[in-house]
Amino acid sequence: MEALFSYGTLQQSQVQLDTFGRLLEGESDTLLGYRIAEVKITDAAVIASSGKDIHPILIRTGSANDKVEGTVFLITDDELAHADNYEVDEYLRVSARLASGKQCWIYAAAE
């Protein structure tokens, strides 16, 4: 199983059903050294699933003062591939350590 930290639309029930075919269960956690910005989405399928064309996106700051609250989900390798397909080109999947000490995947701004 893979740990995936979600701070945005992957927490929405409809997005989970459309992306993974099931509702996910997760635990609250915090990501340090990032802040949230916004990105305009143009992918029609992503907009239809989330119901919005503006999505949050993580920006790395490296500052311990910056933190993002979210949810950690355990998903399969196949589900992680589905999440990769859901996220548009502005996002990059990278590994990160959460405040709890857990290692997980996050989707942050591609630089």
RAJO-V464314 format. One record per run of one state. SS is the DSSP state (@ for helix, = for strand, . for the rest). FROM is the first residue (numbers start at 1). TO is the last residue. If there is no record, write none. Layout:
ss:SS from:FROM to:TO
ss:SS from:FROM to:TO
This chain:
ss:. from:1 to:1
ss:= from:2 to:6
ss:. from:7 to:8
ss:@ from:9 to:11
ss:. from:12 to:12
ss:@ from:13 to:20
ss:. from:21 to:25
ss:= from:26 to:32
ss:. from:33 to:33
ss:= from:34 to:40
ss:. from:41 to:43
ss:@ from:44 to:50
ss:. from:51 to:53
ss:= from:54 to:60
ss:. from:61 to:66
ss:= from:67 to:75
ss:. from:76 to:76
ss:@ from:77 to:86
ss:. from:87 to:90
ss:= from:91 to:97
ss:. from:98 to:102
ss:= from:103 to:109
ss:. from:110 to:111
